[in-house]
Amino acid sequence: MALALFLLLVAAGCDTPVPTASGASPTPLTINRSGTGPGHSADFHLLAGDYAFAWSATDPKPTACQIDIRLSGNGSSIPIVSQSLTGQKTDTAFLHGIPGGTYFFDSASTCQWRVALVGGPPPTP
């Protein structure tokens, strides 16, 4: 169920906390970015914590493409995914103990890609 909600957030491009029923805990921070080819996203701030990183990539040509994405910033560069693919692929990686700070997604990809980072402490109201 949690994975289905997570994939819906990726597809919807949600960048803000999702409202919850009265009395329920708030949904943790969700950051979505997408692109084609190499480059890096705009900066975003993360609180210290654990995060799930969902990604999808599509090969824009009939030949294989390479997806290579890192979470960079705060004095580090953490590899998230690096693989060759044909067609489309979706997967999730888990990052534990990420220090709080300013980050960005760094892509050396030849694919069309979409990423979502979900987790960490819930945002302060």
PyMOL commands that set and color helices and strands:
alter all, ss='L'
color gray80, all
select helices_A, chain A and resi 2-12
alter helices_A, ss='H'
color red, helices_A
select strands_A, chain A and resi 29-40+44-46+49-58+65-73+76-85+88-98+101-119
alter strands_A, ss='S'
color yellow, strands_A
deselect
rebuild
show_as cartoon
